[in-house]
Amino acid sequence: MKGNGHKMTTRHSILALMFALLSGSLGVASSHGAQSDHLDLVDAQGNIRKPPDYRVRYQALGVYTVLDPKGNEMHYTYASPGTAEFYGKNGRFADGTVLVKEVFATSHARLTTGDAHWAESTKVWFVMIKDEKGRFPGSPLWGNGWGWALFKSDAPDKQIATDFKKDCLGCHIPAKETDWVYVRGYPALGAK
Ligand code: HEC
């Protein structure tokens, strides 16, 4: 009996190790992951694509709820795998980190908890890709340590920002001290 149990455990841990290697969940593989996310989503001219599978593969950093008489919104922010772990250790975003902010219109109803609101349909996606190297000095969508991009739900694959200094930066100045990111709303990064 004892021998069998031991065999099972060994087989189980070999399987677990293989799974970890395949899914890239070991430390070494995931730090490469951030870099390849960056390379996969950006072409030679610096054009940025939206990551197709962020809802499944990325980690949720946190949600901002914006109350507006014209329609409340929820802003979900997702980050490429390994972001929270790297940020926790180093206090900064790794080169190649991808952030996706998905802006939702909301619905609400009286549920058993109270007046409950939830994310319903996507309006826009904002994407930022960390760039420590200044890879695209000539591009108006790259600067201040990031690539900046915008997609709308009527054409979800079409990048429509033209100049990050006009389209993005002004609104992100209050977050300058934290690398232009509103980290206070992200418990996964250690925000209190
Ligand atoms: C109207 C002001 C405004 C504009 C314009 C704006 N942002 Fe933001 N952005 C914010 C605020 C405020 C937050 C965090 C709180 C929130 O979502 O309500 C945020 C959050 C984000 C996030 C999630 C990470 C973070 O910083 O918290 C990303 C990614 C992002 N913005 C990218 C962009 C990009 C790319 C552009 C330009 C195409 C852009 N933003 C333009 C105000 C703005």
Residues whose N, C-alpha, C, O or C-beta is under 5 A from the ligand:
A	BS01	HEC	Y64 H75 T77 L99 V100 K101 F126 V127 M128 W148 A149 L150 A161 D167 C168 C171 W180 V181 Y182 V183
